[in-house]
Amino acid sequence: MYQFVKVANSILVGKTVTLASMSCVWHYLCALISMFFCLTATAQTQHDLPKLVQQLKPSVVAVAVYNPTASPRLKLLGSGFVISPGDRVVTNHHVVAATLDSVKNETYVVLSGHGQQPKVHQILSTDSAKQHDLAVLKIDAKLPAVKLAADDYVAEGTELAFTGYPITGVLGLYPATHSALLSAVTPIAIPVDNSQVISAATLKQLRNPFLIYQLDGTAYPGNSGSMLYRRDTGEVVGIINMVLVKSSREAVLSDPSGISYAIPVKHLHQLIQQTATGAKP
């Protein structure tokens, strides 16, 4: 701004004010105004995350096993989130894939609310897409729903966040939010150097590969099923997944890489559409 004032004064104190000079001043002023609004918009986006988290937290749920004879009665398994019309919960298929003990009356349930007194919701039906490790659970309640993004892949470098329950059984029902840069859009499995190190999961995924999101953010086992969303709009663009992807990409590693992954929301759209039309996923 100081430079602009200096240029303007040097022009105005001259004996003649040319049209070209005034045009230069005008363009300079427009550039400064444009820069100001860009910086303001960027700062607003960065500082809106706390507000966005508070808006989305009512849609964050947990998935657990309920055993009326056990102590504790609830065993927390993973995270999930509510989608329209409010009685649908998205999570990973592997979270609800195990066969429960019917003799002990074990059932999968969804927990809403946070802290020590969550509300327990019965699951009425389950629709799954095993190849993408996704499940949609219908519950006996209506909860606030999040907005799903379109089918398009998100551009690499986009600033994202995910909210769920990391290490759920230890930290309890207190949702945590992690920032995540979209590092890469990459195949779920890549060929290995030789057949001796290839895993069954990798081989299976190489037959039917699809793209997943690689994230510069830290997810933990309890985050399975957490919603991955844009920091600017809050739209859900993916579902955090560690079990399916790591078994395909990192099976040869003796130690965890620390890299996090997510299934793009386009595959959730496919599951929802298939369920609505009665088609088999």
CORBELDA-V133895 format. One record per helix or strand of 2 or more residues. SS is the DSSP state (A for helix, B for strand). FROM is the first residue (numbers start at 0). TO is the last residue. If there is no record, write none. Layout:
ss->SS from->FROM to->TO
ss->SS from->FROM to->TO
This chain:
ss->A from->1 to->11
ss->A from->18 to->46
ss->A from->48 to->58
ss->B from->59 to->65
ss->B from->73 to->82
ss->B from->87 to->91
ss->A from->92 to->95
ss->B from->106 to->111
ss->B from->118 to->128
ss->A from->129 to->131
ss->B from->133 to->138
ss->B from->158 to->163
ss->A from->167 to->170
ss->B from->175 to->186
ss->A from->194 to->196
ss->A from->199 to->206
ss->B from->210 to->215
ss->A from->220 to->222
ss->B from->226 to->229
ss->B from->235 to->239
ss->A from->242 to->248
ss->B from->259 to->263
ss->A from->264 to->276
